Amino acid sequence: MGSMHRSCVRAVDLGLPAIAFTEHLDHTVWTVAVEGPFASDYLTGLATPEGRLTPPRFDAYGYLEAIEECRDRFPGLRILSGVEMGEPHWHAAAAAEVLGAGRFDRVLGSLHCLPLPDGDGFTEPPGQYERREAVEVVREYLAEVVRLVEGSDAFSVLAHIDYPVRYWPQQEAGPFDPSAFEDEFRHALRVTAQSGRALEISTRIPLHATILRWWHEEGGDAVTFGSDAHEPLAIARGFREATQMARAHGFRPGPNPYDLWARVN
Ligand SMILES: [Zn+2]
């Protein structure tokens, strides 16, 4: 049984009415950590000895076929197809080609990588924190989110706007405080809201409630929930707290289990 089947089994066990598979779709060649706390066997296995990783080609047809098999096998579960596109504003043609292969119900746009300041390729936040000031990394991340939202119309949900917070170097920089970046967060949220997109509440780490409040204040109309599970046991982790927080900030579920949560006030 493949991991998509196991994920469906888990979703049924949890009593979830719907599940969306947002498979990673990456085109940015980036440098991964080959040692230290953020090194991953999976990623280093795909990378050169120096850590340079060229994402493998995404098999859109195979993926959509696997979705259909899951739908046949789990008729009581609403199964959404989807992708999480990394940096689609840098790879418009490649992103469009994949989306043209079939129906993708939920398309997330995400920013994982930033260019290194010395022009030496791209890394995720941990590699950025090693080379520049922590506040500069977050500011640069949020500025690039604006370019992502303005530079691509291929996606409808902005994934994990708090991605660099996962790796925030607390020992050197102290606890993460979103208010130190209020202007930058608000600007990125406003641009996202004005583009008509939804905000993903990723539960990999809890989203700071202040950021959700700013989303509402800046005109955000919808939210969605993502557990960034990567394995069946992690599906829907943190959803109880995340949905409570969304309700407290004026968002409610739609009539269908696969709807985004919409703003009610
Ligand atoms: Zn992501």
Residues whose N, C-alpha, C, O or C-beta is under 5 A from the ligand:
A	BS01	ZN	S110
